[in-house]
Amino acid sequence: MRRTKSIDEIYEEVSGVCNLIITNDVAPPSKRIFQWEIFEEPSILLLPKALEKNSTQRWTWDRLRHCGYPLIRFGEETGAGRLNNAFLRSHHFNFPERICVENNSFTMALVKADVGWAFTRPTTVLQNIHLKDQICIAQMQEPTLPRKVHIIGRESEFENEAVLLKTFCENYLRKVLIPQLIRIAPW
């Protein structure tokens, strides 16, 4: 089993390369590192178009287990994989799965190709908007999985720049991304 790195270890690895990090892969708090939330987004279901005719009913976890398609899951090497797989383990969800990927675009292409279903975030769909109309996007039922994105850095270093970056990101989210995300996932 892979050991989760502390936030100090993560920051030490990249400190020579960058001073601030925007990530959803966070670790327990540290006195040396600040960690500020920028935004939170829900997870959504990506289903093959063939399942759209059944979309009048809500896609419960039990229905997904018996939908006839495997779960396309992310590998543990990715931030999405660690987040999604921890969620699956914590709720004791077991799905037929034959496919493990490490890329959002490939995941959506596999769903489009009628290979399986997945869950991800609306920003993934924005990154692959050309595939949006070729898949079925559905609301995730309880329990749900939100993703939080943070900015992290060393205490007392680049905090003014972090405030500026956080403000810029929040404004961009509010003015540009959120209206686009609502068109993808209005719920």
NORHU-V898454 format. One record per backbone hydrogen bond with DSSP energy under -1.0 kcal/mol. CO is the residue of the C=O (numbers start at 1). NH is the residue of the N-H. Records with the same first field share a line. If there is no record, write none. Layout:
# NORHU-V898454
CO->NH + NH
This chain:
# NORHU-V898454
6->10
7->11
8->12
9->13
10->14
11->15
14->17 + 18
21->152
23->150
24->26
32->155
34->153
36->151
39->149
41->147
44->120
45->138
46->118
47->136
48->51
49->52
51->54
52->55
54->57
58->60
60->64
61->65
62->66
64->67
70->117
73->101
75->78
78->82
79->83
80->84
81->85
82->86
83->87
84->88
85->89
86->90
87->91
88->93
89->92
96->71
99->73
101->75
103->107
104->108
105->109
106->110
107->111
108->112
109->113
110->115
111->114
117->72
118->46
120->44
121->124
122->126
123->127
126->129
128->131
129->132
131->134
132->135
136->47
138->45
147->41
149->38 + 39
150->23
151->36
152->21
153->34
154->157
158->162
159->163
160->164
161->165
162->166
163->167
164->168
165->169
166->170
167->171
168->172
169->173
170->174
171->175
172->176 + 177
173->178
176->180
177->181
178->182
179->183
180->184
181->185
